[in-house]
Amino acid sequence: MNFEEIRRLDAAYGAETFARFPIALAGGKGATLTDSEGRTYIDFGAGIGVNIFGVNDEEWKQAVVEQLNCIQHTSNLYYSEPQAKLMQLLCERTGARRVFFGNSGAEANECALKAARKYSSDRYGAGRAKIVTLKGSFHGRTLFTLTATGQEEFHRDFGPFVPEVDYAEANMQDMRRVADESTCAIMIECVQGEGGVRALDKNFVAALGDFCRARDILLICDEVQCGMGRTGTFCAYEQYGISPDIVTLSKGIAGGLPLGACLFFEKTEHVYTPGTHGSTFGGNPVSCAGAYSVISRLNGDMLLEVQAKSEYLRAKLRGFDGVQAVTGLGMMIGLRTDKDASAVAGECLRRGLLVLTAHGYVRLLPPLSITKREMDEGLTILREVLA
Ligand SMILES: *Cc1c(COP(=O)(O)O)cnc(C)c1O
């Protein structure tokens, strides 16, 4: 199909939820993509931080195809080797005790929020169900995670919302005001993604960790966007010196297949019991096989490579005309620009570079495996567009 045919069908039959860029990606290799018309693009978006080893990666494909040749789905009524191996790998990498698998970031967060309420209910009874999140946060599109998302613009028209959810500014003074004795959990993104690529202040996060521990308030780190090596460590919270009680992962976890994971640490490891939570597709064996391949390769050397690429990109970007600030952490990069961010993204696309935006910022989430040549090609386009 050519692009106009694809666009016509989408316009006629798709729920009108997406304001899409006017291309249909069809293939590629690494961080170089091709569209339905055969045009090529450098990819600084990775499908919103999902394709962390780019597209068409041989090792990942081999792991996925090997599993497809065995069995594509079993249901969680039965044990599953790909799941069991992945659970072990995730726990060994993070120090978590137990893992629940869903299919998306929203489901991982939904699982975390439900777990927080159950932890509190088991231990303290009713009246301690409040969840506190940060203003500017993004946690997903299900009603609970949408409620937890601290941005008014996402809430319009969807009320009434889940009760007992409140929002604080990212400082301890406001947090103390909002997080009272009825609070069971505080959920943060150490680096806010959709909220404008904002790395939280280290002193604030450290103080928040102490605050939570002293009150038995669970600390949940939503690492759906900032996890999976994106910031140069396996999870971003490692750079903040905190010990969360629950961590959620998704986006890059399976290298492009749908998977979400909710990781339970010491305090929360026994919260769920048989029948109290579940999923039909969660922990699909093909997704788990892809995730195992990706996480095995996200080792110390790979993380050093991410740190080096991050420094390279940031040094270049700071020197560009039209860039007011470079934000975020590692290869999760925000740019405050003279020009309007959406206009920048549109112009980059026309010149063969895919970038994202977030809350008025240009947002870059390149595949972690992007090559020097691909980075340089993308940077050249970006420099011309921004100037
Ligand atoms: C993308 C995102 C989500 C939602 O993930 P979905 O897979 O779209 O449900 C949740 N939290 C953060 C931080 C995200 O970036």
The ligand as an SDF file (V2000), in Angstrom:
LIG
                    3D

 15 15  0  0  0  0  0  0  0  0999 V2000
    4.5450    5.7880   28.4470 C   0  0  0  0  0  0  0  0  0  0  0  0
    4.4450    5.8810   29.9090 C   0  0  0  0  0  0  0  0  0  0  0  0
    3.4360    5.2160   30.6360 C   0  0  0  0  0  0  0  0  0  0  0  0
    2.3070    4.4870   29.9470 C   0  0  0  0  0  0  0  0  0  0  0  0
    2.7560    3.4060   29.2120 O   0  0  0  0  0  0  0  0  0  0  0  0
    1.7510    2.6880   28.1570 P   0  0  0  0  0  0  0  0  0  0  0  0
    2.5400    1.5050   27.6950 O   0  0  0  0  0  0  0  0  0  0  0  0
    1.4470    3.6720   27.0920 O   0  0  0  0  0  0  0  0  0  0  0  0
    0.5440    2.2900   28.9200 O   0  0  0  0  0  0  0  0  0  0  0  0
    3.4690    5.2900   32.0110 C   0  0  0  0  0  0  0  0  0  0  0  0
    4.4290    5.9580   32.6620 N   0  0  0  0  0  0  0  0  0  0  0  0
    5.4140    6.6000   32.0160 C   0  0  0  0  0  0  0  0  0  0  0  0
    6.4760    7.3070   32.7840 C   0  0  0  0  0  0  0  0  0  0  0  0
    5.4510    6.5970   30.6150 C   0  0  0  0  0  0  0  0  0  0  0  0
    6.4050    7.2700   29.9690 O   0  0  0  0  0  0  0  0  0  0  0  0
  1  2  1  0
  2  3  1  0
  2 14  2  0
  3  4  1  0
  3 10  2  0
  4  5  1  0
  5  6  1  0
  6  7  2  0
  6  8  1  0
  6  9  1  0
 10 11  1  0
 11 12  2  0
 12 13  1  0
 12 14  1  0
 14 15  1  0
M  END
$$$$
